[in-house]
Amino acid sequence: MKLYIKNMVCDRCKMAVSDVFERLNLKTKAVTLGEVELEEKALGDEQYQSVKQTLESLGFELLEDKRKMLVAQIKGAVVGLVHYTKEPLKVNLSDFLANKLNTDYSSLSSVFSAEEKNTIEHYYIQQKIERVKELLSYGELTLSEIAFQLNYSSVAHLSAQFKKETGLTPSQFKQDLKRKTLDKV
């Protein structure tokens, strides 16, 4: 059985969610961004409500609506791609998502836009900018290295996109260092 969880966007979130299922004596097969696969085929009403309430107490939301589940899967795939994948994307984003989620991209795009009032592409850009902010705050990589790591065509392209999204240049940001949590993007 698979459950889809909103606001599960980082490795710490995965650990917290895993802990919830462990405390409730529910065995998991896999815990990935936005998704938990249980060994059980179904949960009883009481178990389901316990899971739901415990997750909500930690700031997560157990999704029941299929469209919201699909949006959570899209977000999980994008966050995983931007924040946790070292290899550059070898295909375009639309092909990556269509293959990963086994759904044609036009359907993914339509559902995402209707539910989020944002496009997948813009969400992807927002995630990339948050990753740039994170890497800038560490101070270990140059802007050129960050641009290369995040598959930007040039430093100028990264800087222009950064300025458009934040209103600041990367240099100005480094002086201020304000970041959002991934679930707020």
Disulfide bonds with the S-S distance in Angstrom:
none
